Amino acid sequence: FAGAKVILACRNLEKAKAAVADIQKQCTVKSNLGELKVVELDLCSLESVRKCAKELLESEERINLLINNAGVMMCPYSKTKDGFETQFGTNHLAHFLFTLLLLPKICKSMPARIVNVSSIAHTELKVVELDLCSLESVRKCAKELLESEERINLLINNAGVMMCPYSKTKDGFETQFGTNHLAHFLFTLLLLPKICKSMPARIVNVSSIAHTAPFGPMDFTDLNFEKRKYNPVHAYQQSKLANILFTKELARRLTEKDITDVHVYSLHPGVIRTELGRHYDSMFPGLTWVYDNIFGLFIKTPTQGAQTQIYCAVDDNCASETGLYYAECAVTSCSREAENAETARKLWDISMELVGLDKNDDIFKIV
């Protein structure tokens, strides 16, 4: 902000002054820069924290913004001057005390903001094995998660294959239908009781605009392309259409059971630069080159491609919606076949049979 007064609270005053000089050097062409001030603050010492806060309370008329940014990471075991484990004492206790000492003046200076710099390290990242080409692997992974996790608030069915040469899964299903639909279908239903028990919860099924390809309705008499000529694009379209139909039927059944706080979404993420298109050349030699060098200008990065998934997973704007189809972080229309409720019910019943579940089972029985 032009004309603002910025105070750097640092343990090493020499480095702080060098930083100030560097900032001023970079901003020589700008006017109305305001003021940069340095004060001493050692977060390993609560005495230093109190001393710095006292100085600021006496010298500053207003404090409109406090950014608690300094800290240490993964250091060898040691203690602060007050006897606390260094990372806990520095990264939390010192900032806690500093903030509360300054809080009366911050409140007096409204509008004001306090920013606490944390890290993704506060979350736990866990890896489990799951091979969607094997329903045995799906069951094993689901069993592990049901036993190890107390809650499941969000499930994103994202993995899959696209337009691959003809092959079958370990269970004998055409690979794209078996991987992109049946495996996710089984995985979701096995986890569903715990998901329902963890409400509020969301289930996000990643489909594709490819579901609109003009191949007509699903052929329930030949889902594995054993009676008709295999077309990798058609098989992909069928599997992505199944994702949307599954979403709509699951949303309907949840509503029918009066389970109102588990919401289900399907979406088109966009065309993204990933390895998903690794089979292009098996369909049309040279297509990968065309895709990368001509269409590449219009292809999303993985970060851009994740935005609609993130929107459906956490955004408050769609928190009360369910059974809908999204693109570019907004509800959009899907194909007429994807809206067919009878097709969705039929696909559900057939999928239950194919994955070895009894269609009369109450999949919500733990709720």
N, C-alpha and C positions, 0 to 999 in steps of 0.2 A: 504494500500500500504506500502510495506516495506520501512522503513527509512523516512516516511512522518512526517511532523510536523503538529500536530492537536491542534487547539486552542479551548478551551471550554469557551464560553462567557456566564457567569452565574450571576444571581443576588445574590445568596447566595454562597459566596466564600468558606465557610466551607464545604457545601455539595459538591461543585465542587471538592475541594481537596480530599474529601473522595471518590468521584467517580474515580478520577485519581488513587488513591492508590488501589482501587479495580480492575481497569483495569490492572494496572501494576502487581498486585498479580496473576491475571488470566493468564498473559502472561510471567511468569518468565522463562518458558522453551523455549521461542522463542527468536531468535536473531534479531539484526538490527531492533528494534522496532521503532526507530525514537524518536520524542519528543512530550510530552504532556504539554501544557501550559494553564494556566487559566487566564482569564481577566474578569473584572467586567462589567456587562451589565444589566441594569434595563430597560426593555421594556416599563415600565409605565412612563418613563421619557425621553423625546427627548433630554434633556441635557445629560443624561447618554449615549444615543445612539451616539450623536456627539462626546462625550469624548472617548468612546470605539473605534469608527471608526478612530479618530485622532491617538490614540495610535497604532492601527494596521497598519495604513498607514505609520507611522514613524518607526515602528519596523520590519515590514515584507517586505522582498524584493519581494515576490511573493504571490498571492492569487489565487490558481487554483480551489478551490472549496469552495462554500458558501452554507451551509444548514440552511435555516430559519425554525427552528423546534419548538422553544419555544413558549408558548402561554398559554391562560387561556380558560376555557370552562364553559359556563352556570352558571356564578357566579352571586351573588346578584348585584343589580344595584349599580354602583360606577363609579367614573371618574378617569382618569389618572392625573398625576401631571400637565398635560397641558390642562386639562378640557375636554378630549374626553371620550366618553363612553368606559369603560375599555376594552371590548373585541375587539371593532373596533380599538381603539387606540393601543392596545398591539399586536393583531394578524395581523393587516394590516399596520397601519401608521408607527409603529416603524420599522417593517421589510422593508417597502417601503423606508424609509429614510436611514436605515442602508445599504441597497443594493445599493442605488444610490450614497452614499458617498464612498463606496468601489469600485464602478463600474470602474472608470478609472484604478485602479491598477489591477482589475480582467481582464480587456481588455488587459492590458499590459502584462499579464501573460499567454496569450493563448498558448495551449488550456485550456479552463476553463469551469466550469459548475456552475449554480445557481439552487438550489433545494428548492422549496417552498412547505412546508408540509401543505396540506389542509385537507379536510375530506369529507366523503360521505354526511355529514350533509349539504353540499352546495346544494345538490339536494333535490327535494321534492318527498317523497314517498306517494302515494295516494292509497287508497283501495276502490274499487267499487264492488258491488255484481253482480255476473254472474253465473247462473246455466245453464250449457250447455245441460241439459236434458229438458230444456224448451225454446222454441223459443220466447215465450213472454218475458222471462227474458233476452234473447239475444237482443231483440229489445229495451227493457227498458234500458239496459246497454249501448247499442250503442247510443241511444238518449241522455242519460246523458253525454256521452263523447263528442258527437257532439256539445252539448250546452255549455259545460264547458271548452273544450280545443281549443285553437287557432290553434294548429298544432298537427299532429300525424306523426312523422317521422319514427317510427318503430313499427311494430306489430308482435309479436311472438305468434303464435297459438300452445301452448304447452300442455295445459291440456287435459286429456282424461281418458278413462278406458281401461282395457285390460283383455280379456278372461274371462269375467264375466258370470255367469249363465244367461239363457235367461230371458230377461225382455224388457219392452218398455219404451220409453221416455214419457213425458206428452203429446206429440203430436202424439203418436202411432207408432213411428219408433223403429226398433230394436236398443237397447241401444248403442251398439258400433258404428254402422253406423250413428245414429242420433247425438251422442255426439262428436265422433271423426271427422266426416266429415261435416254433415249438419249444425250443430251449428257454426262451424268455417267458413264454406262457407257463411252463412248468415251474421255473424258478420263482416267478411272481406268486403263483398260487401256493407253493410250499412255504414262502415267507409271509403270505398274506395274514394269517392269524396273528403273528407278532406285529406286523405293520398296523393292523387294526387296533391291537392292544396298546400301541405307542402313539395313538392320535394326540395332536394333529399330525398327519402324514401325507406324503405325496408319492405318486408313482408316475414316472415320466418315460414314455416309450418313444424312441427316436425312429421315426418313419422317414419318408422321402417324398418329394414331389413326383418321383418316378412312379408312385402308385397310380398316377393319372394316365400313364401310357395306355394307348388305345388297344388293349388286348381283350376287352370284354370282361364279363364277370368271372369269378373264381370257378374253376372246373373241379368240383369236389369228387368227380369220378377219376381224376388223374392228377392229384396234387404232386406226385413224384415224377411227372413227365415220363411215364413208362409206356404210354399208349400213343403219345404224340411226339413230334420232333422237338427236341430240346432247343429252346431259345434262351440264352443267358439273360437277356434283357427282360423277357417275359417272366422268367422265374424270379428275377429280382423284383419286378413289379408286383407279382403275386405275394411275395413275402412282406413287402412294405404295405400293401393293401391290408394284409392280415394284421399288421401292427395297429392300424387305425381301427379296424373292426374289433379287435381284442380290447382296445382302449374303451370304445363306446359300450361294449357289452359288459365289461367289468364295472364301468361307471354306473350302468343301469342296475346291475345286480347289487352293488353297494347301496344305491339309493333304495332299492326294493327292500333291503334288509334294514333300512333306516340307519345306516352307517354314514353319517353326514360329514365327518371330518377326515375322511380319506379321499383325496382328490386325484383324478387320473387325467393325464395329458398325453397327446401325441403331437409330433411336430416334424417339420422339415427344417434341418439345420442350415441348408444352403449347400452349395458346391464348395468343398473344402480341400485344400492341398494336404492330403494324407496319402497313405499307401493303399487306401481302399480301392483305388483305380488300377491296381497292379495287373489286372487281367485284361486291360483294354486291348493290348496287342494280340491276344488270343482270339478276339472277335474280328478286329480289323487291323492288320499289320500297319504300324505307323501312327495309330490313333493316340498312343501315349505322347509322341512328339507333338502332334497337333494340340493335344490337351494342354501340355506344359507350356508350349511356346506361343500359341495363338489365344487359346481361351484362358491361359494363365493370368492374363491381366485382370480378368474378372472373377478369379477364384478367391475365396476367403482364406485367411490364415486360420489355423486351429483356434486361436483366441477369438477371432471374429465368429467362427462357426459355432463356438460354444455358447454364444450369448442367448439364443432362444432356449437352450436347455437350462441355462442358469435362471432365465426369467421364469420358466415354468416350475423350476425347483424351489425358488425362494421368494419371488417377488410378491408383495402384498396385493398388487393390482389384480392378480389372477387367483388369489387365495380361495375365493368362493366358487370358482369355476370348475367344472369337471366334464370329462367326455368330449372335450373340444380339440380342434386341430389348429396348430399355430405355425407361423412363419414370421421372421423378422420381429420377434417379440410381440406379436399381436395375433388375435384370433383371425383365422382365414378360412376360406371354404375348401372343402376336399371334394373328391369325385362323388358322383351320384351313387356309385357302387359302394363307396366307403360309408355312405349314409344309410345303407339298406339294413334295417334292424333284423329282418328275417335271415339275411346272409350272416350277420354277426352272431345270431343265436346258433345257426347251423355250424358255423366255424368253431364256436365254443364247444359244442357237443362232440364234434369230430376230433377236436384237439384234445379234449379230455380222454377220449378213447385211445388216441394215438400215443399219448404220454403215459398211459396206464393208470389213469384216475377214473373213479366211478362217477359218472355224471350226476348221480343221486347223492353223492357225498356233500355234506355241509362244509364248504371250504372256510366258513367263518366260525367253526365250532368252538374255538378257544375264546372268542370274544365274549 
